[in-house]
């Protein structure tokens, strides 16, 4: 999910509860196993009256009594809201959430039937004038009921279909869910992630470093080619304006859609009640200035955009390296060395000082101290993950790679020998695989985590830089053929729009679920493929309607002014 921090915190919470459930007493387990046979008794109406008594109008209470008076009435609206249970002197409210199987696996959100509830209309009671009872529609709400079992508190969420005359914040739906909130077996999550292949997901942070590497490489590669043609005369004002316009118009249109349109395109038991993203209404200008990565996590507008803020900040200072490398290479190397040192030291010192984690790759090793692990997550993201001084390493690697290729081209350097290629592939593969899988079942000391955070992202960048290098040099054979496959070209033109759109697609899907999903590898893979295809389909539309016109207009204006 795009709200990565909340997703991780929920993951940690479920892992902790799963561990505790393994040590529950037999009596507690029997109680949980018996819950699916539980039916809501008729006195449940009195419980609802008590819950709503503090702030609800008298009509709310009268309407609730009206509902329960008709609980055994055949046909009509009462049968939709209520359903008799003839085998016992009690009743089950049909659209209400009811206990289900799989509670020990995390099935704690009993959603009921959202569409049945909101489709209910209760006629006015009797034929007298000025009648106040009845004449209401169903309102879908949730009740949060903590179930204390030993040292475990299970956050039960029970759907309730109330008259819409009961209008209070106390009975509103909960916040928008992440994938785990939408899963009926959330406590099984620990079982599915405890596998070495899942390190690709848990350490998916490195995919962002590959973007930084490519961004730095492309900026520098284009600059050095242009500087050779113009003898270093670069229109620096256009250098910045082009970048800002190129990104911001589409970016901000997507934020507007996310903030003001997305809340109204769906509904369901998990759909949030807020009309618009309150943090975007408050902090949108941080995004406009590309400094939103300095907003604390949890308060960021469109959280996935922290990457754009970092990338823009790197782009702004890139001439420090580009100009010096092109004109005064020794000074340029010194500048790169200084900034590499800054990012190494910043990551090491901050990790050691605040005892930060080294990512999620070894989350299972902290299952006995899951609360302590969870407390470190916020600091990890706020102190180093979002910050430019801790993330610039791969970007610098990209600039260094571009300059090295530029220099080799000018010197007509020979191809690499077979020995050099073999050693290069072994070293590069060893570096990247160690960064990706090295945390599996490893509980690092504070010093070990400090070294990992200080060097892993940059080392991973150097490993990927080798792949780019041998592909451009024409010595990568099958790897180059795969990466240069022509069908990738049109998809590559849509990646920016897909990056902006995919969190909206995911949010709309998970929030509109009517029933919980089963979390397993097969379902997650199928959903991933669905999100991928749908995101790129919408990206094509957005690119044609927004991105391409901006690019064409910007190019037209540039040609017009440069021709004068």
ZAMARGU-4260 file (C-alpha; in steps of 0.2 Angstrom, whole numbers, plus 5000, padded with zeros to 4 digits):
<rodrens>
0) 5000/5000/5000 | 5005/5018/4997 | 5004/5023/5015 | 5019/5012/5019 | 5021/5017/5037
5) 5004/5013/5043 | 5004/4996/5033 | 5021/4992/5042 | 5014/4996/5059 | 4998/4986/5056
10) 5010/4972/5051 | 5020/4973/5067 | 5004/4973/5077 | 4997/4958/5069 | 5013/4948/5070
15) 5013/4952/5089 | 4995/4947/5092 | 4999/4931/5082 | 5013/4926/5093 | 5003/4929/5109
20) 4988/4919/5102 | 5000/4904/5101 | 5001/4905/5120 | 4983/4907/5124 | 4974/4896/5137
25) 4963/4882/5132 | 4948/4891/5140 | 4951/4907/5129 | 4953/4896/5114 | 4936/4887/5117
30) 4928/4904/5120 | 4934/4910/5103 | 4930/4894/5094 | 4912/4896/5101 | 4910/4913/5095
35) 4904/4908/5077 | 4889/4900/5085 | 4884/4916/5095 | 4868/4925/5090 | 4864/4943/5095
40) 4850/4942/5108 | 4835/4953/5108 | 4842/4964/5123 | 4855/4969/5110 | 4843/4984/5107
45) 4845/4990/5125 | 4864/4989/5122 | 4863/5000/5107 | 4852/5012/5116 | 4865/5013/5130
50) 4879/5016/5117 | 4869/5030/5109 | 4860/5038/5124 | 4873/5051/5128 | 4872/5061/5111
55) 4857/5054/5101 | 4840/5062/5099 | 4824/5054/5106 | 4820/5050/5088 | 4835/5039/5087
60) 4829/5029/5102 | 4811/5028/5096 | 4817/5022/5079 | 4828/5008/5087 | 4813/5002/5097
65) 4803/5002/5081 | 4816/4991/5073 | 4816/4978/5086 | 4797/4979/5088 | 4796/4973/5070
70) 4810/4960/5072 | 4798/4945/5069 | 4787/4954/5056 | 4787/4945/5040 | 4792/4953/5023
75) 4796/4971/5019 | 4809/4982/5027 | 4809/4973/5043 | 4815/4957/5035 | 4830/4966/5027
80) 4835/4973/5043 | 4831/4959/5054 | 4829/4940/5052 | 4821/4928/5065 | 4831/4913/5072
85) 4817/4901/5075 | 4828/4888/5083 | 4832/4899/5099 | 4823/4913/5108 | 4834/4925/5101
90) 4837/4934/5084 | 4851/4938/5072 | 4850/4955/5064 | 4853/4951/5046 | 4863/4965/5040
95) 4873/4966/5056 | 4890/4959/5057 | 4890/4942/5065 | 4904/4931/5072 | 4913/4921/5059
100) 4926/4907/5057 | 4944/4911/5058 | 4945/4922/5073 | 4961/4914/5079 | 4968/4919/5062
105) 4963/4937/5063 | 4946/4937/5057 | 4940/4952/5068 | 4931/4963/5056 | 4913/4957/5055
110) 4907/4967/5040 | 4888/4962/5039 | 4880/4967/5023 | 4883/4985/5018 | 4872/4986/5003
115) 4857/4978/5012 | 4859/4990/5026 | 4859/5006/5016 | 4845/5000/5005 | 4833/4999/5019
120) 4819/5011/5021 | 4807/5010/5036 | 4790/5018/5033 | 4782/5030/5046 | 4773/5022/5060
125) 4754/5023/5059 | 4743/5036/5050 | 4743/5050/5062 | 4749/5067/5058 | 4766/5073/5064
130) 4772/5056/5066 | 4791/5055/5071 | 4794/5037/5072 | 4799/5028/5056 | 4802/5036/5039
135) 4821/5032/5040 | 4834/5024/5029 | 4848/5012/5035 | 4865/5019/5041 | 4880/5007/5041
140) 4891/5010/5056 | 4903/5000/5066 | 4905/4996/5084 | 4923/4994/5091 | 4922/4980/5105
145) 4939/4975/5113 | 4939/4957/5118 | 4951/4954/5132 | 4958/4936/5133 | 4972/4934/5145
150) 4986/4946/5140 | 4979/4948/5122 | 4967/4962/5117 | 4958/4958/5101 | 4950/4973/5093
155) 4933/4966/5087 | 4924/4977/5074 | 4906/4974/5073 | 4895/4981/5059 | 4878/4988/5065
160) 4864/4994/5054 | 4855/5009/5063 | 4842/5021/5058 | 4850/5036/5049 | 4842/5047/5063
165) 4856/5040/5074 | 4869/5052/5067 | 4884/5054/5079 | 4903/5052/5077 | 4902/5038/5090
170) 4895/5026/5078 | 4905/5031/5062 | 4915/5018/5052 | 4934/5017/5055 | 4948/5024/5045
175) 4953/5018/5028 | 4960/5000/5028 | 4976/4994/5023 | 4977/4976/5015 | 4979/4968/5032
180) 4963/4977/5038 | 4954/4969/5023 | 4961/4951/5026 | 4951/4938/5036 | 4967/4929/5041
185) 4978/4944/5046 | 4987/4934/5060 | 4993/4921/5047 | 5004/4935/5040 | 5019/4930/5050
190) 5018/4912/5042 | 5018/4919/5024 | 5032/4932/5027 | 5044/4920/5035 | 5052/4914/5019
195) 5068/4919/5011 | 5060/4923/4995 | 5048/4936/5004 | 5064/4946/5007 | 5061/4953/4990
200) 5045/4961/4997 | 5051/4966/5014 | 5066/4974/5007 | 5057/4982/4993 | 5064/4998/4999
205) 5079/4995/4987 | 5068/4997/4972 | 5067/5016/4977 | 5086/5016/4977 | 5086/5009/4959
210) 5075/5024/4954 | 5087/5036/4962 | 5101/5028/4953 | 5092/5029/4936 | 5087/5047/4939
215) 5105/5053/4943 | 5112/5043/4929 | 5100/5050/4916 | 5102/5068/4922 | 5121/5067/4921
220) 5121/5057/4905 | 5111/5070/4895 | 5121/5084/4903 | 5138/5078/4898 | 5132/5075/4880
225) 5124/5092/4879 | 5139/5100/4887 | 5151/5093/4874 | 5140/5100/4860 | 5138/5118/4868
230) 5155/5119/4876 | 5147/5119/4893 | 5135/5133/4890 | 5119/5126/4898 | 5103/5136/4900
235) 5102/5134/4918 | 5085/5143/4921 | 5077/5132/4908 | 5086/5117/4917 | 5075/5120/4932
240) 5059/5127/4924 | 5058/5112/4913 | 5060/5099/4927 | 5047/5108/4938 | 5034/5110/4924
245) 5037/5093/4918 | 5033/5085/4935 | 5021/5097/4944 | 5006/5099/4933 | 5002/5080/4931
250) 5008/5077/4949 | 4996/5091/4956 | 4981/5085/4946 | 4983/5068/4953 | 4984/5075/4971
255) 4968/5085/4967 | 4959/5069/4961 | 4966/5059/4977 | 4960/5073/4988 | 4943/5079/4982
260) 4937/5066/4969 | 4942/5049/4976 | 4932/5050/4992 | 4916/5051/4981 | 4919/5037/4969
265) 4915/5022/4980 | 4906/5016/4995 | 4906/5001/5007 | 4909/4995/5024 | 4927/5000/5023
270) 4925/5016/5014 | 4931/5031/5024 | 4919/5044/5030 | 4930/5059/5028 | 4925/5069/5012
275) 4943/5074/5008 | 4961/5070/5014 | 4963/5082/5028 | 4982/5082/5027 | 4982/5087/5009
280) 4970/5101/5013 | 4982/5106/5027 | 5000/5102/5019 | 4997/5103/5000 | 5010/5117/4999
285) 5024/5106/5005 | 5021/5095/4990 | 5020/5110/4978 | 5038/5116/4985 | 5044/5098/4985
290) 5049/5098/5003 | 5035/5086/5009 | 5048/5073/5014 | 5051/5084/5030 | 5033/5083/5035
295) 5032/5069/5049 | 5025/5053/5043 | 5007/5051/5046 | 5004/5069/5041 | 5010/5069/5023
300) 4999/5073/5009 | 4999/5059/4996 | 5013/5050/5006 | 5020/5041/4991 | 5026/5058/4985
305) 5041/5058/4997 | 5051/5051/4983 | 5047/5065/4971 | 5053/5078/4985 | 5070/5069/4987
310) 5072/5067/4968 | 5069/5086/4965 | 5081/5091/4979 | 5094/5080/4972 | 5091/5088/4955
315) 5093/5105/4962 | 5110/5102/4968 | 5116/5091/4954 | 5125/5105/4945 | 5137/5105/4959
320) 5143/5088/4953 | 5140/5090/4934 | 5149/5106/4932 | 5164/5101/4942 | 5166/5084/4934
325) 5165/5091/4917 | 5177/5106/4919 | 5187/5101/4934 | 5186/5082/4937 | 5197/5082/4952
330) 5186/5094/4961 | 5171/5084/4955 | 5178/5068/4962 | 5181/5078/4978 | 5163/5084/4979
335) 5156/5067/4976 | 5168/5060/4989 | 5162/5073/5002 | 5143/5069/4999 | 5146/5051/5000
340) 5154/5053/5016 | 5140/5064/5022 | 5127/5051/5018 | 5137/5037/5026 | 5140/5047/5042
345) 5122/5053/5043 | 5115/5036/5041 | 5127/5028/5054 | 5126/5041/5067 | 5107/5043/5066
350) 5105/5024/5067 | 5116/5022/5082 | 5110/5037/5091 | 5092/5032/5090 | 5094/5013/5089
355) 5085/5012/5073 | 5080/4997/5064 | 5088/4991/5048 | 5072/4988/5038 | 5059/4974/5038
360) 5070/4960/5032 | 5072/4953/5050 | 5055/4957/5057 | 5052/4939/5062 | 5067/4940/5074
365) 5059/4954/5084 | 5042/4944/5087 | 5046/4943/5106 | 5049/4962/5107 | 5036/4967/5094
370) 5031/4983/5103 | 5049/4989/5104 | 5051/4985/5086 | 5035/4995/5082 | 5041/5010/5091
375) 5057/5011/5081 | 5047/5011/5064 | 5042/5029/5065 | 5059/5035/5070 | 5067/5025/5056
380) 5056/5034/5043 | 5057/5051/5050 | 5075/5051/5054 | 5083/5043/5038 | 5071/5034/5026
385) 5062/5050/5020 | 5077/5062/5022 | 5088/5067/5007 | 5105/5067/5016 | 5102/5048/5020
390) 5095/5043/5003 | 5107/5053/4991 | 5120/5039/4989 | 5112/5029/4974 | 5109/5046/4965
395) 5128/5050/4967 | 5132/5033/4960 | 5121/5036/4945 | 5131/5053/4941 | 5147/5044/4944
400) 5142/5030/4932 | 5137/5043/4918 | 5153/5052/4920 | 5164/5036/4919 | 5154/5031/4903
405) 5157/5048/4896 | 5175/5048/4899 | 5177/5030/4892 | 5168/5036/4876 | 5180/5051/4874
410) 5195/5040/4876 | 5189/5026/4865 | 5192/5013/4879 | 5193/4995/4875 | 5180/4982/4879
415) 5182/4973/4895 | 5190/4956/4895 | 5182/4940/4900 | 5190/4940/4917 | 5185/4957/4921
420) 5167/4953/4916 | 5167/4937/4926 | 5174/4946/4942 | 5162/4961/4939 | 5146/4950/4938
425) 5152/4940/4954 | 5155/4956/4964 | 5140/4965/4958 | 5128/4950/4961 | 5136/4947/4978
430) 5133/4965/4983 | 5115/4966/4978 | 5110/4949/4984 | 5118/4952/5001 | 5109/4969/5003
435) 5092/4961/4998 | 5093/4944/5007 | 5106/4948/5021 | 5094/4952/5035 | 5085/4935/5034
440) 5084/4928/5051 | 5098/4940/5057 | 5096/4950/5073 | 5108/4964/5071 | 5117/4974/5085
445) 5115/4993/5085 | 5132/4994/5077 | 5128/4981/5064 | 5112/4990/5059 | 5121/5006/5058
450) 5134/4999/5046 | 5119/4991/5036 | 5110/5008/5035 | 5125/5017/5031 | 5131/5007/5016
455) 5118/4995/5010 | 5109/5008/4998 | 5124/5014/4990 | 5132/4997/4988 | 5115/4991/4980
460) 5117/5006/4969 | 5134/5001/4963 | 5128/4983/4960 | 5114/4990/4948 | 5127/5002/4940
465) 5137/4987/4934 | 5122/4980/4925 | 5119/4997/4916 | 5137/4999/4912 | 5139/4982/4904
470) 5123/4984/4894 | 5128/5001/4887 | 5145/4994/4883 | 5136/4980/4874 | 5144/4966/4884
475) 5128/4960/4894 | 5122/4948/4881 | 5105/4940/4886 | 5103/4953/4900 | 5104/4967/4888
480) 5092/4959/4876 | 5079/4957/4890 | 5081/4974/4896 | 5081/4982/4879 | 5065/4972/4873
485) 5055/4985/4863 | 5038/4982/4871 | 5046/4990/4887 | 5048/5007/4878 | 5029/5012/4878
490) 5027/5006/4896 | 5042/5016/4901 | 5034/5032/4895 | 5019/5028/4907 | 5029/5024/4922
495) 5028/5042/4930 | 5009/5042/4928 | 5008/5024/4934 | 5018/5028/4950 | 5006/5042/4954
500) 4990/5032/4950 | 4993/5015/4957 | 4990/5021/4976 | 4973/5028/4970 | 4969/5011/4962
505) 4974/5001/4977 | 4965/5012/4989 | 4949/5012/4979 | 4949/4993/4978 | 4953/4989/4996
510) 4941/5002/5003 | 4926/4996/4992 | 4927/4978/4998 | 4911/4971/5004 | 4919/4955/5011
515) 4936/4951/5018 | 4949/4943/5007 | 4960/4928/5011 | 4978/4933/5013 | 4989/4921/5004
520) 5003/4921/4990 | 4991/4916/4976 | 4978/4930/4980 | 4992/4943/4982 | 5000/4938/4966
525) 4983/4939/4956 | 4979/4956/4965 | 4997/4963/4960 | 4994/4958/4942 | 4977/4966/4942
530) 4984/4982/4950 | 4998/4983/4938 | 4987/4981/4922 | 4973/4993/4928 | 4986/5006/4934
535) 4995/5006/4917 | 4978/5007/4908 | 4973/5023/4918 | 4991/5029/4916 | 4988/5029/4897
540) 4973/5039/4899 | 4981/5052/4910 | 4996/5053/4900 | 4986/5057/4884 | 4975/5069/4893
545) 4988/5078/4904 | 5006/5073/4903 | 5008/5073/4884 | 4999/5090/4881 | 5011/5098/4894
550) 5026/5090/4886 | 5020/5096/4869 | 5016/5114/4875 | 5032/5115/4885 | 5042/5110/4869
555) 5033/5122/4858 | 5037/5137/4870 | 5055/5132/4871 | 5057/5131/4852 | 5048/5148/4850
560) 5059/5157/4863 | 5076/5148/4857 | 5072/5153/4839 | 5072/5172/4843
</rodrens>
